[in-house]
Amino acid sequence: MSTHLREKINKISEIIERLAFQSTKGTPIIVEGKNDVEVLRKLAFSGEVIAAKTRKSFLALATEIENLDIDEVILLLDFDRRGEEWTKRLTQYLENTNIKANTFFWRELRSLLGRDLKDIEGILSYIQTLRKKTGNSQTIIERELPK
């Protein structure tokens, strides 16, 4: 069993737990599509998750976020070029409207998964694959993942 893989799954688990906690505190999470929303629900995220692609335009999404009357939103878009572009654009737009665009979780996950995974919707199967490789079913995230 690889110590590196165990460390990686523990880091991913910690980030997901912290992200889920922020979600329960009421901070909305912006993802790209409906499949991303479904994966976060399977990971027991109970707060508001907004799919960006279901909006007609960037401006429609930005306006919807602005109308939520919140101080902060978490951006968790995909790790591909489009996801990076939307993250940058939304961050710039939201900063101009005095809404904090929290990209901490996106940056952390991208640094851990960027070469292996390009989208949020694949994170569940990726974690399950890592669990199988390590043979360790007692990870932090075990409680949250369906078997």
GUMITI-221492 format. One record per atom (N, C-alpha, C): residue number from 1; residue in one letter; chain; atom name; z, x, y. Coordinates in pm, whole numbers, always signed. Last residue first. Example, Ala and Ser with C-alpha at 12.3 -4.5 7.8 and 13.67 -1.06 7.14 Angstrom:
<atoms>
(2,"S","A","N",(+708,+1285,-225));
(2,"S","A","CA",(+714,+1367,-106));
(2,"S","A","C",(+787,+1290,+3));
(1,"A","A","N",(+780,+1319,-569));
(1,"A","A","CA",(+780,+1230,-450));
(1,"A","A","C",(+780,+1320,-330));
</atoms>
This chain:
<atoms>
(147,"K","A","N",(-81,-2135,+303));
(147,"K","A","CA",(-124,-2051,+191));
(147,"K","A","C",(-251,-2102,+130));
(146,"P","A","N",(-54,-2122,+659));
(146,"P","A","CA",(-70,-2199,+535));
(146,"P","A","C",(-119,-2108,+425));
(145,"L","A","N",(+177,-1932,+848));
(145,"L","A","CA",(+45,-1944,+789));
(145,"L","A","C",(+43,-2035,+668));
(144,"E","A","N",(+440,-1911,+929));
(144,"E","A","CA",(+348,-1986,+1012));
(144,"E","A","C",(+213,-2013,+945));
(143,"R","A","N",(+585,-1748,+763));
(143,"R","A","CA",(+635,-1883,+787));
(143,"R","A","C",(+532,-1971,+856));
(142,"E","A","N",(+445,-1504,+782));
(142,"E","A","CA",(+443,-1583,+659));
(142,"E","A","C",(+484,-1728,+682));
(141,"I","A","N",(+476,-1334,+990));
(141,"I","A","CA",(+390,-1449,+1012));
(141,"I","A","C",(+385,-1544,+892));
(140,"I","A","N",(+629,-1126,+888));
(140,"I","A","CA",(+686,-1215,+989));
(140,"I","A","C",(+607,-1344,+1000));
(139,"T","A","N",(+573,-1101,+533));
(139,"T","A","CA",(+553,-1061,+672));
(139,"T","A","C",(+614,-1164,+766));
(138,"Q","A","N",(+580,-1105,+254));
(138,"Q","A","CA",(+702,-1130,+331));
(138,"Q","A","C",(+688,-1082,+476));
(137,"S","A","N",(+379,-1025,+96));
(137,"S","A","CA",(+376,-1165,+140));
(137,"S","A","C",(+496,-1199,+226));
(136,"N","A","N",(+200,-754,+55));
(136,"N","A","CA",(+328,-791,+116));
(136,"N","A","C",(+319,-934,+168));
(135,"G","A","N",(-31,-643,-16));
(135,"G","A","CA",(+52,-694,-124));
(135,"G","A","C",(+188,-740,-74));
(134,"T","A","N",(-216,-549,+158));
(134,"T","A","CA",(-87,-482,+158));
(134,"T","A","C",(+2,-527,+43));
(133,"K","A","N",(-431,-719,+103));
(133,"K","A","CA",(-448,-574,+90));
(133,"K","A","C",(-315,-501,+82));
(132,"K","A","N",(-321,-969,+166));
(132,"K","A","CA",(-364,-940,+28));
(132,"K","A","C",(-375,-790,+6));
(131,"R","A","N",(-284,-936,+442));
(131,"R","A","CA",(-169,-962,+353));
(131,"R","A","C",(-203,-930,+209));
(130,"L","A","N",(-548,-910,+528));
(130,"L","A","CA",(-455,-797,+542));
(130,"L","A","C",(-334,-815,+450));
(129,"T","A","N",(-634,-1171,+473));
(129,"T","A","CA",(-696,-1058,+405));
(129,"T","A","C",(-605,-936,+412));
(128,"Q","A","N",(-477,-1312,+655));
(128,"Q","A","CA",(-461,-1339,+512));
(128,"Q","A","C",(-522,-1225,+429));
(127,"I","A","N",(-583,-1213,+893));
(127,"I","A","CA",(-443,-1187,+860));
(127,"I","A","C",(-420,-1208,+711));
(126,"Y","A","N",(-844,-1317,+873));
(126,"Y","A","CA",(-822,-1173,+884));
(126,"Y","A","C",(-679,-1137,+845));
(125,"S","A","N",(-804,-1589,+878));
(125,"S","A","CA",(-854,-1529,+754));
(125,"S","A","C",(-836,-1378,+756));
(124,"L","A","N",(-706,-1602,+1147));
(124,"L","A","CA",(-628,-1652,+1035));
(124,"L","A","C",(-674,-1588,+904));
(123,"I","A","N",(-912,-1505,+1314));
(123,"I","A","CA",(-785,-1433,+1304));
(123,"I","A","C",(-702,-1476,+1182));
(122,"G","A","N",(-1149,-1629,+1369));
(122,"G","A","CA",(-1140,-1551,+1246));
(122,"G","A","C",(-1006,-1486,+1222));
(121,"E","A","N",(-1125,-1743,+1620));
(121,"E","A","CA",(-1128,-1832,+1504));
(121,"E","A","C",(-1117,-1757,+1372));
(120,"I","A","N",(-1151,-1536,+1801));
(120,"I","A","CA",(-1017,-1585,+1771));
(120,"I","A","C",(-1017,-1670,+1644));
(119,"D","A","N",(-1385,-1270,+1723));
(119,"D","A","CA",(-1348,-1402,+1774));
(119,"D","A","C",(-1209,-1443,+1728));
(118,"K","A","N",(-1435,-1026,+1611));
(118,"K","A","CA",(-1495,-1053,+1743));
(118,"K","A","C",(-1453,-1186,+1801));
(117,"L","A","N",(-1279,-765,+1433));
(117,"L","A","CA",(-1290,-909,+1458));
(117,"L","A","C",(-1343,-932,+1598));
(116,"D","A","N",(-1270,-490,+1417));
(116,"D","A","CA",(-1274,-568,+1293));
(116,"D","A","C",(-1308,-715,+1315));
(115,"R","A","N",(-1248,-387,+1669));
(115,"R","A","CA",(-1354,-334,+1583));
(115,"R","A","C",(-1375,-421,+1459));
(114,"G","A","N",(-1030,-544,+1779));
(114,"G","A","CA",(-1162,-536,+1841));
(114,"G","A","C",(-1274,-485,+1753));
(113,"L","A","N",(-766,-557,+1700));
(113,"L","A","CA",(-867,-622,+1616));
(113,"L","A","C",(-1011,-598,+1660));
(112,"L","A","N",(-603,-420,+1883));
(112,"L","A","CA",(-573,-415,+1740));
(112,"L","A","C",(-690,-460,+1653));
(111,"S","A","N",(-719,-477,+2128));
(111,"S","A","CA",(-699,-336,+2091));
(111,"S","A","C",(-669,-321,+1942));
(110,"R","A","N",(-713,-755,+2120));
(110,"R","A","CA",(-842,-687,+2123));
(110,"R","A","C",(-826,-540,+2083));
(109,"L","A","N",(-438,-801,+2135));
(109,"L","A","CA",(-511,-837,+2014));
(109,"L","A","C",(-646,-766,+2008));
(108,"E","A","N",(-391,-701,+2399));
(108,"E","A","CA",(-319,-648,+2282));
(108,"E","A","C",(-395,-677,+2152));
(107,"R","A","N",(-561,-861,+2557));
(107,"R","A","CA",(-577,-715,+2555));
(107,"R","A","C",(-511,-654,+2431));
(106,"W","A","N",(-453,-1116,+2502));
(106,"W","A","CA",(-594,-1087,+2474));
(106,"W","A","C",(-616,-937,+2463));
(105,"F","A","N",(-195,-1087,+2603));
(105,"F","A","CA",(-214,-1112,+2460));
(105,"F","A","C",(-357,-1081,+2418));
(104,"F","A","N",(-251,-1041,+2883));
(104,"F","A","CA",(-174,-947,+2802));
(104,"F","A","C",(-203,-964,+2653));
(103,"T","A","N",(-363,-1200,+3068));
(103,"T","A","CA",(-454,-1143,+2969));
(103,"T","A","C",(-383,-1045,+2876));
(102,"N","A","N",(-297,-1465,+3261));
(102,"N","A","CA",(-229,-1374,+3170));
(102,"N","A","C",(-327,-1327,+3063));
(101,"A","A","N",(-356,-1531,+3570));
(101,"A","A","CA",(-436,-1528,+3448));
(101,"A","A","C",(-376,-1422,+3357));
(100,"K","A","N",(-178,-1727,+3790));
(100,"K","A","CA",(-177,-1602,+3716));
(100,"K","A","C",(-259,-1618,+3588));
(99,"I","A","N",(-321,-1872,+4066));
(99,"I","A","CA",(-279,-1899,+3928));
(99,"I","A","C",(-287,-1766,+3854));
(98,"N","A","N",(-429,-1853,+4322));
(98,"N","A","CA",(-286,-1827,+4302));
(98,"N","A","C",(-234,-1874,+4166));
(97,"T","A","N",(-696,-1852,+4337));
(97,"T","A","CA",(-632,-1983,+4352));
(97,"T","A","C",(-481,-1975,+4327));
(96,"N","A","N",(-769,-1594,+4285));
(96,"N","A","CA",(-800,-1646,+4418));
(96,"N","A","C",(-737,-1784,+4442));
(95,"E","A","N",(-704,-1582,+4017));
(95,"E","A","CA",(-623,-1505,+4112));
(95,"E","A","C",(-647,-1552,+4255));
(94,"L","A","N",(-912,-1735,+3911));
(94,"L","A","CA",(-776,-1789,+3912));
(94,"L","A","C",(-684,-1713,+4008));
(93,"Y","A","N",(-1135,-1563,+3945));
(93,"Y","A","CA",(-1132,-1695,+4006));
(93,"Y","A","C",(-988,-1745,+4020));
(92,"Q","A","N",(-1059,-1337,+3790));
(92,"Q","A","CA",(-1090,-1326,+3934));
(92,"Q","A","C",(-1078,-1461,+4004));
(91,"T","A","N",(-1028,-1458,+3537));
(91,"T","A","CA",(-917,-1385,+3601));
(91,"T","A","C",(-939,-1376,+3751));
(90,"L","A","N",(-1285,-1557,+3489));
(90,"L","A","CA",(-1172,-1650,+3505));
(90,"L","A","C",(-1054,-1582,+3573));
(89,"R","A","N",(-1427,-1311,+3472));
(89,"R","A","CA",(-1462,-1413,+3573));
(89,"R","A","C",(-1346,-1510,+3598));
(88,"K","A","N",(-1298,-1183,+3253));
(88,"K","A","CA",(-1302,-1121,+3385));
(88,"K","A","C",(-1329,-1225,+3494));
(87,"T","A","N",(-1346,-1373,+3051));
(87,"T","A","CA",(-1209,-1333,+3083));
(87,"T","A","C",(-1204,-1272,+3223));
(86,"W","A","N",(-1624,-1380,+3044));
(86,"W","A","CA",(-1551,-1499,+3086));
(86,"W","A","C",(-1407,-1465,+3123));
(85,"E","A","N",(-1672,-1114,+2951));
(85,"E","A","CA",(-1724,-1159,+3080));
(85,"E","A","C",(-1647,-1281,+3132));
(84,"E","A","N",(-1545,-1120,+2700));
(84,"E","A","CA",(-1500,-1026,+2803));
(84,"E","A","C",(-1546,-1070,+2942));
(83,"G","A","N",(-1700,-1315,+2573));
(83,"G","A","CA",(-1557,-1335,+2593));
(83,"G","A","C",(-1500,-1244,+2700));
(82,"R","A","N",(-1949,-1185,+2570));
(82,"R","A","CA",(-1932,-1311,+2642));
(82,"R","A","C",(-1784,-1338,+2672));
(81,"R","A","N",(-1892,-960,+2405));
(81,"R","A","CA",(-1934,-942,+2544));
(81,"R","A","C",(-1912,-1070,+2626));
(80,"D","A","N",(-1594,-1044,+2209));
(80,"D","A","CA",(-1733,-1002,+2226));
(80,"D","A","C",(-1767,-993,+2375));
(79,"F","A","N",(-1352,-1154,+2166));
(79,"F","A","CA",(-1354,-1012,+2199));
(79,"F","A","C",(-1495,-958,+2214));
(78,"D","A","N",(-1280,-1482,+2314));
(78,"D","A","CA",(-1325,-1391,+2209));
(78,"D","A","C",(-1335,-1248,+2260));
(77,"L","A","N",(-981,-1555,+2507));
(77,"L","A","CA",(-1122,-1573,+2472));
(77,"L","A","C",(-1162,-1467,+2368));
(76,"L","A","N",(-732,-1633,+2619));
(76,"L","A","CA",(-744,-1580,+2483));
(76,"L","A","C",(-886,-1607,+2432));
(75,"L","A","N",(-527,-1642,+2890));
(75,"L","A","CA",(-667,-1633,+2852));
(75,"L","A","C",(-675,-1564,+2716));
(74,"I","A","N",(-281,-1859,+2996));
(74,"I","A","CA",(-309,-1746,+2907));
(74,"I","A","C",(-455,-1751,+2867));
(73,"V","A","N",(-173,-1927,+3325));
(73,"V","A","CA",(-251,-1969,+3209));
(73,"V","A","C",(-277,-1843,+3126));
(72,"E","A","N",(+59,-2034,+3576));
(72,"E","A","CA",(+6,-1932,+3485));
(72,"E","A","C",(-72,-1998,+3372));
(71,"D","A","N",(+137,-2244,+3731));
(71,"D","A","CA",(+144,-2112,+3792));
(71,"D","A","C",(+74,-2005,+3707));
(70,"I","A","N",(-37,-2561,+3765));
(70,"I","A","CA",(+45,-2463,+3693));
(70,"I","A","C",(+44,-2330,+3767));
(69,"D","A","N",(-211,-2792,+3792));
(69,"D","A","CA",(-93,-2768,+3876));
(69,"D","A","C",(+9,-2679,+3804));
(68,"L","A","N",(-448,-2851,+3680));
(68,"L","A","CA",(-330,-2863,+3594));
(68,"L","A","C",(-200,-2844,+3672));
(67,"N","A","N",(-659,-2792,+3846));
(67,"N","A","CA",(-599,-2925,+3857));
(67,"N","A","C",(-477,-2946,+3768));
(66,"E","A","N",(-736,-2540,+3751));
(66,"E","A","CA",(-675,-2551,+3884));
(66,"E","A","C",(-603,-2685,+3901));
(65,"I","A","N",(-858,-2616,+3514));
(65,"I","A","CA",(-738,-2532,+3511));
(65,"I","A","C",(-662,-2546,+3643));
(64,"E","A","N",(-1076,-2761,+3619));
(64,"E","A","CA",(-979,-2827,+3532));
(64,"E","A","C",(-848,-2749,+3526));
(63,"T","A","N",(-1210,-2555,+3755));
(63,"T","A","CA",(-1154,-2669,+3830));
(63,"T","A","C",(-1050,-2742,+3748));
(62,"A","A","N",(-1289,-2397,+3539));
(62,"A","A","CA",(-1202,-2342,+3643));
(62,"A","A","C",(-1135,-2453,+3723));
(61,"L","A","N",(-1461,-2578,+3405));
(61,"L","A","CA",(-1341,-2524,+3340));
(61,"L","A","C",(-1242,-2475,+3444));
(60,"A","A","N",(-1657,-2616,+3600));
(60,"A","A","CA",(-1583,-2732,+3549));
(60,"A","A","C",(-1454,-2687,+3481));
(59,"L","A","N",(-1753,-2353,+3629));
(59,"L","A","CA",(-1686,-2418,+3742));
(59,"L","A","C",(-1605,-2539,+3696));
(58,"F","A","N",(-1877,-2316,+3383));
(58,"F","A","CA",(-1764,-2232,+3420));
(58,"F","A","C",(-1683,-2298,+3531));
(57,"S","A","N",(-1955,-2640,+3242));
(57,"S","A","CA",(-1985,-2516,+3314));
(57,"S","A","C",(-1857,-2438,+3338));
(56,"K","A","N",(-1874,-2842,+3070));
(56,"K","A","CA",(-2016,-2831,+3104));
(56,"K","A","C",(-2051,-2699,+3171));
(55,"R","A","N",(-1654,-2758,+2801));
(55,"R","A","CA",(-1677,-2794,+2940));
(55,"R","A","C",(-1823,-2770,+2974));
(54,"T","A","N",(-1627,-2649,+2558));
(54,"T","A","CA",(-1646,-2794,+2561));
(54,"T","A","C",(-1665,-2845,+2703));
(53,"K","A","N",(-1571,-2382,+2591));
(53,"K","A","CA",(-1710,-2421,+2564));
(53,"K","A","C",(-1733,-2571,+2565));
(52,"A","A","N",(-1289,-2367,+2620));
(52,"A","A","CA",(-1378,-2345,+2735));
(52,"A","A","C",(-1518,-2398,+2711));
(51,"A","A","N",(-1033,-2562,+2510));
(51,"A","A","CA",(-1156,-2496,+2465));
(51,"A","A","C",(-1254,-2488,+2581));
(50,"I","A","N",(-691,-2519,+2551));
(50,"I","A","CA",(-813,-2572,+2611));
(50,"I","A","C",(-933,-2492,+2562));
(49,"V","A","N",(-385,-2623,+2443));
(49,"V","A","CA",(-490,-2525,+2417));
(49,"V","A","C",(-621,-2588,+2463));
(48,"E","A","N",(-46,-2677,+2502));
(48,"E","A","CA",(-182,-2712,+2540));
(48,"E","A","C",(-278,-2594,+2517));
(47,"G","A","N",(+164,-2609,+2210));
(47,"G","A","CA",(+135,-2635,+2351));
(47,"G","A","C",(-11,-2668,+2375));
(46,"S","A","N",(+200,-2534,+1950));
(46,"S","A","CA",(+220,-2675,+1983));
(46,"S","A","C",(+184,-2709,+2127));
(45,"F","A","N",(+84,-2346,+1693));
(45,"F","A","CA",(+89,-2352,+1838));
(45,"F","A","C",(+96,-2498,+1878));
(44,"A","A","N",(+65,-2296,+1416));
(44,"A","A","CA",(+181,-2369,+1469));
(44,"A","A","C",(+196,-2361,+1620));
(43,"L","A","N",(-170,-2209,+1320));
(43,"L","A","CA",(-67,-2107,+1341));
(43,"L","A","C",(+57,-2165,+1411));
(42,"K","A","N",(-321,-2431,+1340));
(42,"K","A","CA",(-278,-2391,+1206));
(42,"K","A","C",(-170,-2284,+1212));
(41,"R","A","N",(-371,-2414,+1614));
(41,"R","A","CA",(-290,-2526,+1562));
(41,"R","A","C",(-238,-2493,+1422));
(40,"L","A","N",(-539,-2194,+1618));
(40,"L","A","CA",(-409,-2184,+1684));
(40,"L","A","C",(-317,-2298,+1638));
(39,"V","A","N",(-757,-2305,+1480));
(39,"V","A","CA",(-685,-2192,+1423));
(39,"V","A","C",(-546,-2179,+1487));
(38,"E","A","N",(-841,-2504,+1662));
(38,"E","A","CA",(-794,-2541,+1528));
(38,"E","A","C",(-712,-2429,+1464));
(37,"V","A","N",(-928,-2347,+1878));
(37,"V","A","CA",(-817,-2441,+1895));
(37,"V","A","C",(-756,-2475,+1759));
(36,"D","A","N",(-1146,-2222,+1758));
(36,"D","A","CA",(-1034,-2141,+1806));
(36,"D","A","C",(-908,-2228,+1823));
(35,"N","A","N",(-1311,-2440,+1720));
(35,"N","A","CA",(-1258,-2371,+1602));
(35,"N","A","C",(-1140,-2281,+1639));
(34,"K","A","N",(-1381,-2506,+1984));
(34,"K","A","CA",(-1296,-2597,+1907));
(34,"K","A","C",(-1235,-2530,+1784));
(33,"G","A","N",(-1378,-2196,+2185));
(33,"G","A","CA",(-1431,-2316,+2120));
(33,"G","A","C",(-1330,-2396,+2041));
(32,"E","A","N",(-1226,-2007,+2352));
(32,"E","A","CA",(-1368,-2039,+2371));
(32,"E","A","C",(-1408,-2173,+2312));
(31,"V","A","N",(-911,-2085,+2518));
(31,"V","A","CA",(-991,-2021,+2414));
(31,"V","A","C",(-1136,-2063,+2432));
(30,"I","A","N",(-625,-2073,+2706));
(30,"I","A","CA",(-769,-2099,+2713));
(30,"I","A","C",(-838,-2018,+2605));
(29,"I","A","N",(-316,-2230,+2701));
(29,"I","A","CA",(-396,-2120,+2647));
(29,"I","A","C",(-542,-2162,+2652));
(28,"P","A","N",(-45,-2310,+2925));
(28,"P","A","CA",(-170,-2343,+2856));
(28,"P","A","C",(-245,-2217,+2811));
(27,"T","A","N",(+293,-2293,+2879));
(27,"T","A","CA",(+183,-2218,+2937));
(27,"T","A","C",(+54,-2251,+2860));
(26,"G","A","N",(+512,-2414,+2761));
(26,"G","A","CA",(+426,-2494,+2847));
(26,"G","A","C",(+311,-2419,+2913));
(25,"K","A","N",(+662,-2296,+2573));
(25,"K","A","CA",(+722,-2302,+2706));
(25,"K","A","C",(+635,-2379,+2805));
(24,"T","A","N",(+490,-2285,+2362));
(24,"T","A","CA",(+595,-2388,+2357));
(24,"T","A","C",(+666,-2401,+2491));
(23,"S","A","N",(+342,-2062,+2446));
(23,"S","A","CA",(+277,-2193,+2434));
(23,"S","A","C",(+382,-2304,+2434));
(22,"Q","A","N",(+524,-1859,+2419));
(22,"Q","A","CA",(+474,-1893,+2553));
(22,"Q","A","C",(+409,-2030,+2554));
(21,"F","A","N",(+543,-1866,+2139));
(21,"F","A","CA",(+660,-1896,+2221));
(21,"F","A","C",(+618,-1935,+2362));
(20,"A","A","N",(+289,-1782,+2067));
(20,"A","A","CA",(+331,-1917,+2030));
(20,"A","A","C",(+452,-1959,+2114));
(19,"L","A","N",(+307,-1518,+2161));
(19,"L","A","CA",(+208,-1609,+2218));
(19,"L","A","C",(+246,-1754,+2189));
(18,"R","A","N",(+500,-1417,+1989));
(18,"R","A","CA",(+526,-1418,+2133));
(18,"R","A","C",(+432,-1515,+2205));
(17,"E","A","N",(+362,-1446,+1744));
(17,"E","A","CA",(+491,-1515,+1767));
(17,"E","A","C",(+522,-1525,+1916));
(16,"I","A","N",(+145,-1277,+1792));
(16,"I","A","CA",(+123,-1419,+1769));
(16,"I","A","C",(+251,-1498,+1790));
(15,"I","A","N",(+274,-1028,+1812));
(15,"I","A","CA",(+196,-1080,+1925));
(15,"I","A","C",(+178,-1231,+1911));
(14,"E","A","N",(+384,-1009,+1553));
(14,"E","A","CA",(+471,-1010,+1670));
(14,"E","A","C",(+399,-1069,+1791));
(13,"S","A","N",(+151,-1002,+1397));
(13,"S","A","CA",(+248,-1109,+1380));
(13,"S","A","C",(+340,-1123,+1501));
(12,"I","A","N",(+40,-760,+1482));
(12,"I","A","CA",(-33,-885,+1503));
(12,"I","A","C",(+63,-1003,+1496));
(11,"K","A","N",(+241,-587,+1389));
(11,"K","A","CA",(+210,-594,+1532));
(11,"K","A","C",(+138,-724,+1565));
(10,"N","A","N",(+225,-635,+1113));
(10,"N","A","CA",(+351,-662,+1184));
(10,"N","A","C",(+328,-672,+1335));
(9,"I","A","N",(-32,-548,+1059));
(9,"I","A","CA",(-1,-690,+1042));
(9,"I","A","C",(+130,-726,+1111));
(8,"K","A","N",(+5,-272,+1120));
(8,"K","A","CA",(-92,-352,+1193));
(8,"K","A","C",(-60,-501,+1180));
(7,"E","A","N",(+191,-189,+933));
(7,"E","A","CA",(+224,-181,+1076));
(7,"E","A","C",(+132,-271,+1158));
(6,"R","A","N",(+37,-229,+702));
(6,"R","A","CA",(+163,-303,+723));
(6,"R","A","C",(+203,-304,+869));
(5,"L","A","N",(-167,-44,+745));
(5,"L","A","CA",(-198,-187,+739));
(5,"L","A","C",(-73,-272,+760));
(4,"H","A","N",(-17,+197,+738));
(4,"H","A","CA",(-95,+160,+858));
(4,"H","A","C",(-125,+10,+859));
(3,"T","A","N",(+73,+205,+481));
(3,"T","A","CA",(+171,+187,+588));
(3,"T","A","C",(+102,+143,+716));
(2,"S","A","N",(-85,+57,+212));
(2,"S","A","CA",(-102,+136,+332));
(2,"S","A","C",(+4,+103,+437));
(1,"M","A","N",(+0,+84,-119));
(1,"M","A","CA",(+0,+0,+0));
(1,"M","A","C",(+0,+88,+125));
</atoms>
